[in-house]
Amino acid sequence: MDQWVSEVCAALGLDDDVDTDAILELARDVAHGVERRAAPVTTFLVGLAAGRAGGGRAAEESALATVKEVAGRWSPAG
């Protein structure tokens, strides 16, 4: 996994300082607590938000924390 992430980051011109475990944990939480197919979309949105916030580990952690909180209180009824 680490080699894959490094390879993809290099191909995309990104820093490879990615918290892969936190991303996978969020994807698992969303897949089980919201809907399975929401997991990849959610991780994409986290990356987009982190990038728009300037990128880097702090932006990634902030986006992850925000979505983890939303997923924790999610109910399909709204």
C-alpha positions as CSV (number, residue, x, y, z in Angstrom):
1,M,0.0,0.0,0.0
2,D,2.7,2.5,0.9
3,Q,4.5,1.9,-2.3
4,W,1.3,2.3,-4.3
5,V,0.5,5.6,-2.5
6,S,4.0,6.9,-3.1
7,E,3.8,5.9,-6.8
8,V,0.4,7.6,-7.3
9,C,1.5,10.7,-5.4
10,A,4.6,11.0,-7.6
11,A,2.5,10.6,-10.7
12,L,0.2,13.3,-9.6
13,G,2.9,15.6,-8.3
14,L,1.8,15.4,-4.7
15,D,3.7,15.1,-1.5
16,D,3.5,11.5,-0.3
17,D,3.0,12.5,3.4
18,V,-0.4,10.9,3.5
19,D,-2.1,9.3,6.6
20,T,-3.3,6.2,4.7
21,D,-4.5,4.5,7.9
22,A,-6.8,7.5,8.7
23,I,-8.2,7.6,5.2
24,L,-8.9,3.9,5.3
25,E,-10.5,4.1,8.7
26,L,-12.8,6.9,7.5
27,A,-13.7,4.9,4.4
28,R,-14.5,1.9,6.6
29,D,-16.7,4.0,9.0
30,V,-18.6,5.5,6.0
31,A,-19.0,2.2,4.3
32,H,-20.5,0.6,7.4
33,G,-22.3,3.6,8.9
34,V,-23.6,5.4,5.8
35,E,-23.4,3.3,2.6
36,R,-20.7,1.2,1.1
37,R,-20.5,3.2,-2.2
38,A,-20.3,6.4,-0.2
39,A,-16.8,5.5,1.0
40,P,-14.8,6.3,-2.2
41,V,-16.8,9.4,-2.9
42,T,-16.2,10.6,0.7
43,T,-12.5,10.0,0.5
44,F,-12.4,11.9,-2.7
45,L,-14.3,14.8,-1.1
46,V,-11.8,14.8,1.8
47,G,-8.9,15.1,-0.6
48,L,-10.6,17.8,-2.5
49,A,-11.4,19.8,0.7
50,A,-7.8,19.3,1.9
51,G,-6.4,20.5,-1.4
52,R,-8.7,23.6,-1.5
53,A,-7.5,24.4,2.1
54,G,-3.9,24.5,1.0
55,G,-3.0,20.9,1.2
56,G,-0.6,19.3,3.6
57,R,-1.1,17.1,6.7
58,A,-3.0,19.8,8.7
59,A,-5.5,20.3,5.9
60,E,-5.9,16.5,5.5
61,E,-6.4,16.0,9.3
62,S,-9.0,18.8,9.5
63,A,-11.0,17.4,6.6
64,L,-10.9,13.9,8.0
65,A,-12.0,15.1,11.4
66,T,-14.9,17.1,10.0
67,V,-16.2,14.2,7.9
68,K,-15.6,11.7,10.7
69,E,-17.8,13.8,13.0
70,V,-20.5,14.1,10.3
71,A,-20.4,10.3,9.7
72,G,-20.7,9.7,13.5
73,R,-24.0,11.5,13.7
74,W,-25.4,10.4,10.3
75,S,-28.8,9.0,10.1
76,P,-30.5,8.2,6.7
77,A,-33.6,10.0,7.8
78,G,-31.5,13.3,8.0
